[in-house]
Amino acid sequence: MRAAVLLGLTELKLVLRKKINAASVLGVPVAMCAVAYSNDRPENAAGWGSIFAHAFMIVLLVSTFLVSTTVFTARRQSLVLKRMRTAEITDSALVAGMITPLIVITLAQMAVYLGFCLAIGAPLPENPLLALGGILLGTAVAVLAGAATASFSSSVEVTQITAMPVLVAALGGMIATFSDSDLARTLGMLMPLNGPTDMLAKGWGGGTAGIQLAELPLILPAGIALSAVVLGIITAKFYKWEPR
């Protein structure tokens, strides 16, 4: 446990040392707060929930997914994982040390943004547990997506290309949830990251224009579970570590 914590602190320093990662971590919540302050503010909780869903998608893609893809690729490319596996630290502690800073960064960004919005007039969530569940699940799926993408990335430079499928699927799925077609909305919710962001919207105030709350028990868990299983299988099969 202690080894995982120390590794996590070291990993956090390494993540923030890279300028593009530091700019993402620090700049994204500041930019979102500025936009929230300058734009017209919704009059109801559902409107705020829709805004939070879109903001959360930005955080997941820019800060969590892209940064985790870079981290997993860079650590393997620089043989950090190979050297660490010769030590006494277990594989689970090594993985925990790598992903914990990514999760902490995401949660901190959302805490800053949501706290700012509450301060300028946003209502409290109608279903706090559902909103929190969406944030936690979205963070986990985004990190998994980063690990899966790193499986096909031979270098950090290549991640600009290998990350495109997840980016397109997530953004396309978000657009599809506003379609008039039931099939398009359903497919949109099955895309990576769209289920958790919609959970946040619905937990805050009834949801986005798209799938109604009555459909929540079936479609959202199915989409999130499908994404997690597929990404987990890809990571386990293709993210190669050197043997001890």
Secondary structure, 3 states (H helix, E strand, C coil): CHHHHHHHHHHHHHHHHCHHHHHHHHHHHHHHHHHHHHCCCCCCHHHHHHHHHHHHHHHHHHHHHHHHHHHHHHHHHCCHHHHHCCCCCCHHHHHHHHHHHHHHHHHHHHHHHHHHHHHCCCCCCCCHHHHHHHHHHHHHHHHHHHHHHHCCCCCCCCHHHHCHHHHHHHHHHHHHCCCCCHHHHHHHHCCCCHHHHHHHHHHHHCCCCCCCHHHHHHHHHHHHHHHHHHHHHHHHHHCCCCCC
